[in-house]
Amino acid sequence: MRGRPVVGGGWHDGRMVRRLPRPVRPLLRGTTYTRLLHLWVPMLAVSVWLFVSPSTPWVPALLLVPVGLLPGVRRGEGVQAWLLLTPGKGESGIAVTPSASWRDRLRTVVWLEARMLLGTTAALGTVWLPALSFDLVAAALGHRRSDVPFLGAFPPDRVCVLLAPLPLLALYGLVVGLGELITALARRLLGPSPRSDWRRWRSVPSSCWSVRVSRGSCTTRSGTR
């Protein structure tokens, strides 16, 4: 079947996807699921820590502060964000260079904390929302579960079946919305360093700073256009 490959394998026709209703399109895009994977990655370290000390779940977020100050961490986060958040895009707006200044290091710390927060939200949502939908179906059949106490407020009849799709719709909005949000934050916090841009402009002769100069008439000090 003709089409183009998507991340994670498989083929689909891009024209067919564009013909589908707009709310359905994210479900057929590999980017939706690579972004969810990106949100889940920090939870691996958190889950290991919870086995060690479940009473202090805030420790991993605290340890991210000194980790984010290391220059090489910014490069690793940039590469991971570029591959999982914007797959297949050459100009993603995400830098893959180490921290060039203290501002870059602070931006990396903020990025790590934001990623941890959004990852926790995604992990809780992807676990509990499908479980809640299943419990609503079970409640409609007369099977009550003690770990979901607020289900007792609903009548033990088939009315709960009508409520069962609502958690799944919330899960859809959560996954797509958090994916868009984490991508926007990556472009903002992991974008090119202003310092590196200043160095690049300093290497350009002053005669090239005018917007009226043609692109091919100026070269940098290194001899490249």
N, CA, C and O of each residue as an XYZ file, in Angstrom:
900
protein
N       0.842     -1.187      0.000
C       0.000      0.000      0.000
C       0.873      1.231      0.000
O       1.829      1.321      0.770
N       0.551      2.180     -0.859
C       1.358      3.369     -0.967
C       1.104      4.284      0.217
O       0.013      4.317      0.785
N       2.127      5.010      0.564
C       2.025      5.917      1.688
C       3.403      6.279      2.172
O       4.394      5.971      1.510
N       3.485      6.919      3.299
C       4.774      7.293      3.856
C       4.908      6.682      5.243
O       3.909      6.530      5.947
N       6.123      6.331      5.646
C       6.297      5.700      6.940
C       6.108      6.685      8.065
O       6.373      7.878      7.916
N       5.650      6.180      9.190
C       5.501      6.983     10.387
C       6.396      6.409     11.461
O       6.851      5.269     11.366
N       6.647      7.217     12.496
C       7.500      6.763     13.584
C       6.867      5.580     14.273
O       5.680      5.605     14.596
N       7.643      4.555     14.499
C       7.136      3.363     15.162
C       6.722      2.280     14.199
O       6.221      1.238     14.621
N       6.923      2.505     12.886
C       6.583      1.479     11.919
C       5.188      1.660     11.361
O       4.381      2.415     11.902
N       4.913      0.959     10.275
C       3.596      1.034      9.675
C       3.544      2.061      8.572
O       4.448      2.883      8.419
N       2.441      2.002      7.783
C       2.257      2.911      6.661
C       0.850      3.467      6.723
O      -0.075      2.810      7.199
N       0.706      4.661      6.246
C      -0.631      5.226      6.122
C      -0.597      6.256      5.015
O       0.451      6.808      4.681
N      -1.755      6.498      4.459
C      -1.894      7.477      3.396
C      -2.194      8.825      4.022
O      -3.212      8.985      4.694
N      -1.307      9.809      3.805
C      -1.490     11.127      4.385
C      -2.757     11.802      3.922
O      -3.382     12.539      4.685
N      -3.149     11.564      2.684
C      -4.384     12.158      2.178
C      -5.592     11.617      2.920
O      -6.527     12.362      3.214
N      -5.582     10.342      3.222
C      -6.715      9.742      3.922
C      -6.842     10.317      5.328
O      -7.946     10.561      5.814
N      -5.683     10.534      5.985
C      -5.715     11.095      7.328
C      -6.282     12.510      7.307
O      -7.060     12.880      8.186
N      -5.898     13.298      6.313
C      -6.398     14.671      6.226
C      -7.896     14.727      5.949
O      -8.541     15.730      6.255
N      -8.462     13.658      5.371
C      -9.893     13.628      5.105
C     -10.707     13.272      6.336
O     -11.917     13.499      6.360
N     -10.073     12.724      7.348
C     -10.785     12.356      8.565
C     -11.152     13.599      9.362
O     -10.541     14.649      9.167
N     -12.136     13.509     10.257
C     -12.465     14.646     11.131
C     -11.249     15.079     11.941
O     -10.441     14.243     12.347
N     -11.119     16.359     12.172
C      -9.949     16.901     12.855
C      -9.700     16.270     14.233
O      -8.543     16.000     14.557
N     -10.729     16.023     15.063
C     -10.443     15.416     16.370
C      -9.855     14.010     16.299
O      -9.215     13.560     17.249
N     -10.066     13.310     15.179
C      -9.581     11.932     15.060
C      -8.135     11.883     14.570
O      -7.447     10.891     14.810
N      -7.667     12.906     13.905
C      -6.353     12.863     13.280
C      -5.207     12.602     14.268
O      -4.311     11.823     13.943
N      -5.194     13.224     15.464
C      -4.073     12.947     16.381
C      -3.929     11.479     16.759
O      -2.826     11.033     17.075
N      -5.023     10.720     16.733
C      -4.942      9.308     17.104
C      -4.179      8.484     16.072
O      -3.699      7.396     16.390
N      -4.057      8.982     14.838
C      -3.366      8.256     13.779
C      -1.967      8.799     13.506
O      -1.302      8.348     12.573
N      -1.523      9.740     14.290
C      -0.198     10.317     14.118
C       0.773      9.698     15.107
O       0.500      9.619     16.305
N       1.912      9.261     14.587
C       2.920      8.688     15.473
C       3.478      9.689     16.453
O       3.941      9.308     17.528
N       3.444     10.987     16.101
C       3.971     12.019     17.002
C       3.215     12.049     18.322
O       3.798     12.327     19.369
N       1.924     11.765     18.275
C       1.131     11.763     19.511
C       1.691     10.775     20.519
O       1.732     11.061     21.716
N       2.115      9.630     20.051
C       2.573      8.567     20.950
C       4.051      8.715     21.310
O       4.462      8.302     22.395
N       4.855      9.294     20.420
C       6.246      9.562     20.803
C       6.309     10.665     21.856
O       7.165     10.638     22.740
N       5.407     11.625     21.760
C       5.361     12.662     22.796
C       4.917     12.084     24.132
O       5.438     12.465     25.180
N       3.959     11.166     24.098
C       3.549     10.508     25.339
C       4.696      9.706     25.931
O       4.879      9.692     27.148
N       5.472      9.035     25.079
C       6.641      8.308     25.554
C       7.649      9.254     26.193
O       8.246      8.932     27.221
N       7.837     10.419     25.585
C       8.753     11.411     26.143
C       8.308     11.859     27.532
O       9.141     12.083     28.410
N       7.001     11.988     27.731
C       6.487     12.372     29.046
C       6.653     11.258     30.072
O       6.803     11.522     31.265
N       6.628     10.019     29.608
C       6.722      8.883     30.522
C       8.152      8.591     30.973
O       8.350      7.981     32.024
N       9.144      9.011     30.204
C      10.533      8.652     30.511
C      10.953      9.077     31.921
O      11.540      8.258     32.628
N      10.685     10.316     32.375
C      11.096     10.671     33.751
C      10.445      9.831     34.816
O      10.981      9.697     35.916
N       9.290      9.258     34.510
C       8.588      8.463     35.509
C       9.311      7.156     35.822
O       9.047      6.534     36.850
N      10.215      6.739     34.949
C      10.993      5.537     35.234
C      11.862      5.734     36.470
O      11.919      4.876     37.350
N      12.548      6.896     36.522
C      13.380      7.189     37.694
C      12.525      7.402     38.939
O      12.907      6.995     40.036
N      11.371      8.040     38.768
C      10.493      8.276     39.910
C       9.956      6.965     40.465
O       9.882      6.788     41.681
N       9.582      6.049     39.584
C       9.052      4.761     40.051
C      10.100      3.967     40.821
O       9.779      3.300     41.806
N      11.357      4.037     40.373
C      12.430      3.351     41.105
C      12.608      3.976     42.480
O      12.778      3.266     43.471
N      12.570      5.319     42.544
C      12.741      5.981     43.830
C      11.592      5.670     44.796
O      11.820      5.545     45.999
N      10.379      5.547     44.294
C       9.242      5.261     45.156
C       9.361      3.892     45.817
O       8.827      3.677     46.905
N      10.061      2.964     45.160
C      10.327      1.682     45.814
C      11.324      1.850     46.957
O      11.270      1.119     47.945
N      12.233      2.815     46.819
C      13.250      3.039     47.849
C      12.664      3.814     49.025
O      12.823      3.425     50.182
N      11.978      4.927     48.709
C      11.431      5.772     49.773
C      10.082      6.338     49.323
O      10.027      7.461     48.823
N       9.017      5.595     49.488
C       7.701      6.076     49.030
C       7.195      7.293     49.796
O       6.293      7.980     49.318
N       7.745      7.573     50.960
C       7.274      8.717     51.751
C       7.880     10.043     51.301
O       7.458     11.098     51.773
N       8.864     10.010     50.396
C       9.508     11.243     49.929
C       9.495     11.288     48.398
O      10.554     11.198     47.778
N       8.331     11.424     47.785
C       8.281     11.425     46.311
C       8.854     12.691     45.689
O       9.043     12.743     44.473
N       9.134     13.709     46.491
C       9.633     14.986     45.973
C      11.148     14.995     45.762
O      11.679     15.933     45.167
N      11.845     13.975     46.237
C      13.307     13.953     46.134
C      13.798     13.961     44.684
O      14.733     14.705     44.389
N      13.221     13.173     43.754
C      13.711     13.234     42.367
C      13.622     14.629     41.757
O      14.515     15.034     41.012
N      12.561     15.364     42.062
C      12.460     16.734     41.541
C      13.532     17.631     42.130
O      14.028     18.531     41.451
N      13.896     17.400     43.379
C      14.954     18.196     44.008
C      16.322     17.881     43.403
O      17.149     18.777     43.237
N      16.557     16.626     43.079
C      17.842     16.234     42.501
C      18.023     16.760     41.078
O      19.148     16.830     40.582
N      16.934     17.126     40.425
C      17.051     17.646     39.067
C      17.712     19.018     39.014
O      18.204     19.426     37.962
N      17.728     19.734     40.134
C      18.327     21.074     40.137
C      19.821     21.018     39.867
O      20.275     21.686     38.939
N      20.625     20.254     40.630
C      22.059     20.186     40.288
C      22.322     19.475     38.978
O      23.290     19.794     38.288
N      21.482     18.515     38.619
C      21.680     17.809     37.348
C      21.515     18.764     36.171
O      22.286     18.708     35.213
N      20.522     19.634     36.236
C      20.281     20.562     35.139
C      21.368     21.599     34.959
O      21.471     22.208     33.894
N      22.187     21.811     35.989
C      23.277     22.781     35.883
C      24.477     22.236     35.121
O      25.375     23.004     34.775
N      24.519     20.945     34.853
C      25.614     20.374     34.068
C      25.427     20.740     32.600
O      24.334     20.557     32.064
N      26.459     21.251     31.935
C      26.293     21.703     30.539
C      25.842     20.606     29.590
O      25.034     20.862     28.698
N      26.344     19.393     29.758
C      26.010     18.323     28.832
C      24.582     17.844     28.920
O      24.079     17.232     27.977
N      23.907     18.110     30.043
C      22.526     17.664     30.199
C      21.622     18.352     29.177
O      20.675     17.749     28.673
N      21.918     19.601     28.879
C      21.098     20.327     27.914
C      21.168     19.675     26.536
O      20.162     19.597     25.832
N      22.341     19.212     26.157
C      22.466     18.539     24.863
C      21.654     17.248     24.853
O      20.934     16.978     23.891
N      21.762     16.447     25.913
C      21.002     15.199     25.965
C      19.508     15.427     25.930
O      18.784     14.702     25.247
N      19.032     16.432     26.663
C      17.606     16.735     26.647
C      17.174     17.257     25.284
O      16.075     16.952     24.821
N      18.033     18.042     24.641
C      17.693     18.557     23.323
C      17.580     17.462     22.286
O      16.658     17.469     21.471
N      18.516     16.513     22.307
C      18.471     15.403     21.353
C      17.223     14.560     21.574
O      16.546     14.173     20.621
N      16.928     14.280     22.829
C      15.747     13.463     23.129
C      14.459     14.173     22.731
O      13.552     13.551     22.179
N      14.373     15.482     23.011
C      13.180     16.236     22.638
C      13.043     16.337     21.123
O      11.936     16.266     20.589
N      14.170     16.502     20.433
C      14.129     16.606     18.970
C      13.643     15.301     18.340
O      12.890     15.327     17.366
N      14.065     14.174     18.883
C      13.693     12.883     18.310
C      12.259     12.487     18.631
O      11.579     11.903     17.786
N      11.789     12.791     19.831
C      10.485     12.305     20.273
C       9.371     13.333     20.150
O       8.219     12.964     19.920
N       9.686     14.602     20.296
C       8.646     15.623     20.233
C       8.409     16.141     18.824
O       7.280     16.469     18.461
N       9.468     16.215     18.030
C       9.341     16.733     16.659
C       9.999     15.769     15.681
O      10.908     16.182     14.961
N       9.587     14.510     15.619
C      10.229     13.559     14.701
C       9.977     13.912     13.246
O       8.868     14.281     12.862
N      11.022     13.794     12.449
C      10.886     14.051     11.025
C      10.962     15.504     10.632
O      10.814     15.827      9.453
N      11.194     16.409     11.596
C      11.282     17.829     11.290
C      12.730     18.279     11.409
O      13.342     18.149     12.469
N      13.274     18.810     10.319
C      14.656     19.277     10.346
C      14.825     20.510     11.212
O      15.712     20.551     12.065
N      13.971     21.534     11.004
C      14.015     22.771     11.780
C      12.957     22.690     12.871
O      11.820     23.120     12.675
N      13.329     22.143     14.009
C      12.362     21.948     15.088
C      12.359     23.088     16.084
O      11.441     23.184     16.898
N      13.370     23.966     16.047
C      13.469     25.028     17.034
C      14.062     24.577     18.341
O      14.050     25.334     19.312
N      14.585     23.362     18.402
C      15.189     22.801     19.613
C      16.683     22.646     19.377
O      17.096     22.022     18.399
N      17.493     23.208     20.264
C      18.940     23.142     20.129
C      19.462     21.821     20.674
O      18.869     21.232     21.577
N      20.568     21.366     20.120
C      21.205     20.114     20.560
C      22.650     20.405     20.937
O      23.552     19.639     20.600
N      22.866     21.507     21.633
C      24.200     21.931     22.063
C      24.234     22.034     23.580
O      23.187     22.198     24.205
N      25.433     21.941     24.196
C      25.530     22.083     25.654
C      25.192     23.504     26.093
O      25.100     24.416     25.271
N      25.010     23.675     27.382
C      24.728     25.004     27.928
C      25.926     25.916     27.696
O      27.063     25.555     28.000
N      25.661     27.098     27.155
C      26.724     28.056     26.863
C      26.811     29.165     27.903
O      27.755     29.954     27.879
N      25.845     29.241     28.816
C      25.840     30.291     29.829
C      25.019     29.809     31.015
O      24.382     28.757     30.969
N      25.052     30.608     32.083
C      24.248     30.267     33.248
C      22.757     30.398     32.951
O      21.934     29.717     33.563
N      22.419     31.262     32.024
C      21.017     31.371     31.628
C      20.555     30.063     30.995
O      19.446     29.602     31.265
N      21.389     29.468     30.162
C      21.036     28.171     29.570
C      20.873     27.106     30.639
O      19.972     26.272     30.562
N      21.743     27.134     31.633
C      21.649     26.136     32.703
C      20.367     26.295     33.507
O      19.728     25.306     33.866
N      19.992     27.540     33.789
C      18.748     27.759     34.522
C      17.542     27.368     33.684
O      16.571     26.820     34.206
N      17.599     27.644     32.395
C      16.510     27.223     31.513
C      16.411     25.698     31.469
O      15.311     25.151     31.385
N      17.539     25.019     31.525
C      17.525     23.557     31.534
C      16.897     23.028     32.810
O      16.147     22.052     32.775
N      17.200     23.670     33.951
C      16.601     23.254     35.223
C      15.082     23.431     35.170
O      14.335     22.542     35.578
N      14.633     24.577     34.668
C      13.188     24.808     34.550
C      12.551     23.769     33.621
O      11.452     23.280     33.884
N      13.251     23.441     32.537
C      12.740     22.425     31.607
C      12.603     21.068     32.292
O      11.586     20.395     32.128
N      13.607     20.662     33.051
C      13.552     19.363     33.720
C      12.407     19.304     34.731
O      11.715     18.291     34.841
N      12.216     20.400     35.468
C      11.131     20.415     36.449
C       9.769     20.403     35.753
O       8.847     19.718     36.196
N       9.649     21.165     34.663
C       8.381     21.174     33.922
C       8.102     19.809     33.314
O       6.961     19.347     33.311
N       9.140     19.165     32.800
C       8.958     17.842     32.223
C       8.540     16.835     33.287
O       7.720     15.954     33.029
N       9.110     16.968     34.489
C       8.722     16.076     35.580
C       7.255     16.297     35.972
O       6.518     15.338     36.200
N       6.842     17.556     36.047
C       5.469     17.862     36.435
C       4.473     17.358     35.396
O       3.482     16.713     35.740
N       4.738     17.653     34.124
C       3.826     17.208     33.074
C       3.871     15.686     32.918
O       2.855     15.066     32.603
N       5.030     15.091     33.134
C       5.128     13.634     33.075
C       4.318     12.960     34.168
O       3.693     11.924     33.937
N       4.329     13.553     35.369
C       3.521     13.002     36.459
C       2.033     13.087     36.131
O       1.275     12.153     36.392
N       1.625     14.219     35.556
C       0.225     14.377     35.164
C      -0.169     13.363     34.101
O      -1.243     12.766     34.168
N       0.710     13.171     33.115
C       0.414     12.201     32.055
C       0.359     10.779     32.600
O      -0.504      9.995     32.204
N       1.276     10.442     33.509
C       1.295      9.091     34.063
C       0.036      8.804     34.871
O      -0.567      7.740     34.732
N      -0.361      9.753     35.716
C      -1.577      9.541     36.511
C      -2.811      9.451     35.616
O      -3.703      8.637     35.854
N      -2.851     10.298     34.584
C      -4.018     10.282     33.711
C      -4.129      9.007     32.896
O      -5.216      8.441     32.779
N      -3.022      8.548     32.332
C      -3.069      7.350     31.492
C      -3.309      6.077     32.302
O      -3.688      5.049     31.741
N      -3.092      6.138     33.604
C      -3.351      4.962     34.444
C      -4.768      4.992     35.015
O      -5.494      4.001     34.939
N      -5.159      6.140     35.590
C      -6.402      6.178     36.332
C      -7.633      6.442     35.474
O      -8.717      5.962     35.804
N      -7.500      7.180     34.398
C      -8.682      7.457     33.575
C      -9.236      6.196     32.900
O     -10.447      5.982     32.950
N      -8.400      5.345     32.266
C      -8.961      4.087     31.754
C      -9.524      3.198     32.858
O     -10.534      2.522     32.665
N      -8.857      3.203     34.029
C      -9.370      2.402     35.145
C     -10.728      2.915     35.618
O     -11.611      2.134     35.973
N     -10.883      4.239     35.616
C     -12.173      4.805     36.015
C     -13.262      4.430     35.025
O     -14.388      4.134     35.424
N     -12.940      4.439     33.742
C     -13.934      4.033     32.743
C     -14.347      2.577     32.944
O     -15.524      2.238     32.823
N     -13.376      1.721     33.251
C     -13.687      0.313     33.505
C     -14.551      0.165     34.753
O     -15.476     -0.648     34.776
N     -14.253      0.949     35.794
C     -15.038      0.864     37.027
C     -16.471      1.326     36.818
O     -17.391      0.803     37.447
N     -16.669      2.310     35.933
C     -18.035      2.747     35.659
C     -18.839      1.652     34.967
O     -20.020      1.464     35.256
N     -18.197      0.937     34.058
C     -18.884     -0.187     33.413
C     -19.178     -1.284     34.436
O     -20.258     -1.874     34.438
N     -18.189     -1.551     35.315
C     -18.406     -2.571     36.350
C     -19.512     -2.158     37.306
O     -20.301     -2.993     37.747
N     -19.571     -0.853     37.631
C     -20.629     -0.382     38.534
C     -21.997     -0.527     37.902
O     -22.979     -0.805     38.589
N     -22.063     -0.337     36.585
C     -23.348     -0.507     35.910
C     -23.829     -1.944     35.963
O     -25.029     -2.207     35.898
N     -22.891     -2.875     36.082
C     -23.239     -4.293     36.178
C     -23.438     -4.744     37.617
O     -23.686     -5.922     37.874
N     -23.329     -3.795     38.565
C     -23.562     -4.129     39.961
C     -22.342     -4.491     40.747
O     -22.466     -4.931     41.890
N     -21.151     -4.326     40.183
C     -19.903     -4.649     40.883
C     -19.246     -3.357     41.364
O     -18.679     -2.609     40.567
N     -19.322     -3.101     42.663
C     -18.734     -1.914     43.262
C     -17.307     -2.198     43.704
O     -16.987     -3.294     44.163
N     -16.454     -1.186     43.556
C     -15.060     -1.311     43.994
C     -14.815     -0.329     45.124
O     -15.173      0.844     45.023
N     -14.206     -0.803     46.200
C     -14.018      0.018     47.389
C     -12.974      1.105     47.207
O     -12.996      2.095     47.939
N     -12.039      0.952     46.234
C     -10.993      1.953     46.076
C     -11.447      3.162     45.278
O     -10.668      4.099     45.104
N     -12.675      3.176     44.788
C     -13.232      4.353     44.114
C     -14.507      4.728     44.864
O     -15.603      4.365     44.435
N     -14.379      5.454     45.988
C     -15.547      5.663     46.849
C     -16.627      6.529     46.228
O     -17.807      6.337     46.524
N     -16.249      7.500     45.355
C     -17.273      8.413     44.843
C     -18.219      7.739     43.856
O     -19.238      8.318     43.480
N     -17.887      6.512     43.430
C     -18.815      5.801     42.555
C     -20.107      5.436     43.274
O     -21.121      5.155     42.635
N     -20.070      5.440     44.594
C     -21.289      5.150     45.335
C     -22.368      6.198     45.164
O     -23.533      5.952     45.476
N     -21.986      7.380     44.664
C     -22.972      8.429     44.449
C     -23.827      8.182     43.214
O     -24.882      8.796     43.056
N     -23.379      7.288     42.341
C     -24.124      6.980     41.126
C     -25.056      5.799     41.393
O     -24.714      4.901     42.163
N     -26.211      5.797     40.773
C     -27.141      4.670     40.961
C     -26.572      3.388     40.370
O     -25.944      3.419     39.313
N     -26.784      2.270     41.037
C     -26.223      0.992     40.555
C     -27.026      0.411     39.411
O     -27.550     -0.698     39.511
N     -27.123      1.152     38.337
C     -27.844      0.644     37.175
C     -27.031      0.988     35.934
O     -25.857      1.344     36.040
N     -27.629      0.889     34.792
C     -26.907      1.063     33.536
C     -26.654      2.524     33.180
O     -26.137      2.811     32.100
N     -27.008      3.452     34.069
C     -26.697      4.860     33.822
C     -25.187      5.080     33.791
O     -24.691      5.958     33.085
N     -24.466      4.274     34.562
C     -23.009      4.422     34.603
C     -22.372      4.118     33.252
O     -21.278      4.602     32.963
N     -23.040      3.322     32.425
C     -22.492      3.020     31.107
C     -22.401      4.283     30.266
O     -21.477      4.440     29.468
N     -23.367      5.189     30.446
C     -23.348      6.439     29.699
C     -22.203      7.342     30.147
O     -21.744      8.186     29.378
N     -21.742      7.171     31.377
C     -20.631      7.979     31.888
C     -19.273      7.364     31.577
O     -18.251      8.042     31.685
N     -19.247      6.106     31.198
C     -17.975      5.417     30.974
C     -17.120      6.056     29.882
O     -15.900      6.074     30.046
N     -17.668      6.589     28.770
C     -16.808      7.203     27.748
C     -16.155      8.511     28.186
O     -15.163      8.929     27.590
N     -16.694      9.166     29.220
C     -16.163     10.472     29.611
C     -14.697     10.421     30.051
O     -13.924     11.279     29.627
N     -14.277      9.460     30.879
C     -12.850      9.401     31.208
C     -11.964      9.156     29.994
O     -10.837      9.649     29.950
N     -12.452      8.402     29.004
C     -11.654      8.164     27.804
C     -11.520      9.439     26.975
O     -10.465      9.694     26.394
N     -12.579     10.236     26.918
C     -12.486     11.520     26.233
C     -11.519     12.454     26.956
O     -10.761     13.194     26.328
N     -11.559     12.406     28.288
C     -10.609     13.211     29.056
C      -9.177     12.741     28.822
O      -8.255     13.555     28.768
N      -8.990     11.432     28.685
C      -7.666     10.889     28.403
C      -7.159     11.367     27.047
O      -5.985     11.706     26.898
N      -8.046     11.391     26.067
C      -7.674     11.890     24.740
C      -7.205     13.341     24.808
O      -6.154     13.687     24.268
N      -7.989     14.182     25.474
C      -7.602     15.582     25.597
C      -6.326     15.761     26.380
O      -5.523     16.644     26.079
N      -6.131     14.916     27.399
C      -4.921     15.022     28.219
C      -3.678     14.669     27.420
O      -2.684     15.395     27.467
N      -3.722     13.571     26.693
C      -2.551     13.124     25.938
C      -2.194     14.115     24.833
O      -1.031     14.492     24.685
N      -3.183     14.533     24.067
C      -2.920     15.470     22.966
C      -2.510     16.835     23.504
O      -1.570     17.448     22.997
N      -3.209     17.309     24.523
C      -2.903     18.625     25.070
C      -1.533     18.698     25.709
O      -0.795     19.660     25.494
N      -1.182     17.681     26.499
C       0.143     17.677     27.125
C       1.245     17.530     26.088
O       2.331     18.085     26.253
N       0.976     16.786     25.022
C       1.975     16.667     23.956
C       2.264     17.993     23.295
O       3.422     18.322     23.038
N       1.213     18.766     23.014
C       1.408     20.085     22.423
C       2.103     21.026     23.402
O       2.953     21.823     23.006
N       1.741     20.934     24.680
C       2.325     21.820     25.679
C       3.803     21.532     25.893
O       4.608     22.461     25.957
N       4.175     20.253     26.005
C       5.586     19.922     26.233
C       6.434     20.290     25.025
O       7.605     20.639     25.175
N       5.856     20.215     23.823
C       6.598     20.611     22.624
C       6.828     22.112     22.602
O       7.918     22.571     22.258
N       5.809     22.880     22.967
C       5.961     24.334     23.016
C       6.989     24.741     24.071
O       7.776     25.661     23.846
N       6.986     24.062     25.219
C       7.971     24.368     26.258
C       9.375     23.988     25.815
O      10.339     24.677     26.150
N       9.499     22.902     25.066
C      10.823     22.499     24.581
C      11.398     23.552     23.644
O      12.584     23.869     23.727
N      10.581     24.090     22.764
C      11.068     25.135     21.857
C      11.434     26.400     22.623
O      12.343     27.128     22.224
N      10.733     26.664     23.719
C      10.991     27.883     24.499
C      12.197     27.725     25.412
O      13.018     28.637     25.514
N      12.313     26.587     26.074
C      13.360     26.406     27.084
C      14.606     25.727     26.540
O      15.696     25.921     27.079
N      14.468     24.937     25.485
C      15.618     24.258     24.890
C      15.983     24.861     23.543
O      16.722     24.252     22.769
N      15.478     26.038     23.263
C      15.793     26.697     22.002
C      17.241     27.157     21.953
O      17.958     27.034     22.946
N      17.687     27.686     20.814
C      19.067     28.147     20.664
C      19.431     29.177     21.714
O      18.613     30.010     22.105
N      20.661     29.107     22.159
C      21.139     30.024     23.177
C      21.329     31.415     22.595
O      21.909     31.545     21.517
N      20.860     32.458     23.271
C      21.112     33.818     22.783
C      22.600     34.123     22.677
O      23.011     34.905     21.820
N      23.403     33.521     23.529
C      24.833     33.761     23.490
C      25.457     33.204     22.227
O      26.317     33.835     21.613
N      25.008     31.994     21.838
C      25.551     31.414     20.615
C      25.124     32.210     19.398
O      25.890     32.337     18.443
N      23.896     32.756     19.417
C      23.463     33.599     18.311
C      24.286     34.869     18.245
O      24.592     35.349     17.154
N      24.657     35.433     19.411
C      25.467     36.642     19.427
C      26.854     36.360     18.865
O      27.403     37.182     18.131
N      27.427     35.209     19.201
C      28.723     34.858     18.636
C      28.645     34.707     17.129
O      29.565     35.101     16.412
N      27.552     34.140     16.648
C      27.418     33.962     15.216
C      27.318     35.309     14.514
O      27.905     35.491     13.447
N      26.585     36.255     15.093
C      26.447     37.560     14.463
C      27.737     38.370     14.552
O      28.009     39.189     13.674
N      28.534     38.156     15.598
C      29.798     38.867     15.707
C      30.772     38.450     14.624
O      31.644     39.232     14.244
N      30.636     37.207     14.110
C      31.541     36.727     13.082
C      31.176     37.221     11.694
O      31.892     36.960     10.727
N      30.041     37.947     11.592
C      29.618     38.477     10.301
C      30.111     39.905     10.166
O      29.936     40.680     11.107
N      30.719     40.304      9.052
C      31.170     41.687      8.866
C      30.021     42.661      9.015
O      28.870     42.352      8.704
N      30.364     43.857      9.503
C      29.333     44.862      9.750
C      28.616     45.272      8.484
O      27.463     45.701      8.541
N      29.277     45.150      7.331
C      28.636     45.524      6.075
C      27.498     44.594      5.714
O      26.690     44.917      4.843
N      27.418     43.436      6.370
C      26.365     42.470      6.069
C      25.148     42.644      6.956
O      24.134     41.980      6.736
N      25.217     43.521      7.959
C      24.108     43.644      8.891
C      22.896     44.328      8.270
O      21.789     44.210      8.797
N      23.081     45.036      7.167
C      21.954     45.699      6.517
C      21.095     44.672      5.817
O      21.609     43.756      5.176
N      19.810     44.817      5.934
C      18.899     43.857      5.309
C      18.898     44.010      3.798
O      18.377     43.148      3.090
N      19.474     45.095      3.293
C      19.458     45.319      1.864
C      20.599     44.611      1.146
O      20.581     44.503     -0.080
N      21.582     44.132      1.885
C      22.697     43.448      1.270
C      22.238     42.079      0.824
O      21.544     41.396      1.578
N      22.593     41.658     -0.354
C      22.183     40.346     -0.855
C      22.830     39.257     -0.046
O      23.911     39.450      0.510
N      22.176     38.098      0.029
C      22.642     37.002      0.856
C      23.981     36.462      0.387
O      24.786     36.042      1.218
N      24.245     36.456     -0.883
C      25.456     35.833     -1.374
C      26.653     36.761     -1.425
O      27.722     36.337     -1.863
N      26.521     38.017     -0.995
C      27.620     38.958     -1.117
C      28.487     39.054      0.106
O      29.509     39.739      0.068
N      28.122     38.386      1.217
C      28.865     38.513      2.468
C      29.288     37.133      2.947
O      28.585     36.144      2.739
N      30.425     37.085      3.578
C      30.920     35.848      4.159
C      31.378     36.124      5.573
O      31.712     37.259      5.914
N      31.394     35.084      6.402
C      31.859     35.217      7.765
C      33.373     35.165      7.782
O      34.004     34.932      6.752
N      33.960     35.383      8.958
C      35.403     35.375      9.107
C      35.998     34.011      8.818
O      37.170     33.885      8.462
N      35.165     32.992      8.978
C      35.660     31.654      8.713
C      35.643     31.326      7.238
O      36.134     30.273      6.832
N      35.075     32.226      6.415
C      35.069     32.013      4.986
C      33.818     31.355      4.458
O      33.711     31.109      3.256
N      32.844     31.057      5.350
C      31.609     30.406      4.933
C      30.535     31.451      4.766
O      30.558     32.486      5.432
N      29.603     31.192      3.889
C      28.518     32.154      3.639
C      27.466     32.060      4.724
O      26.475     32.789      4.689
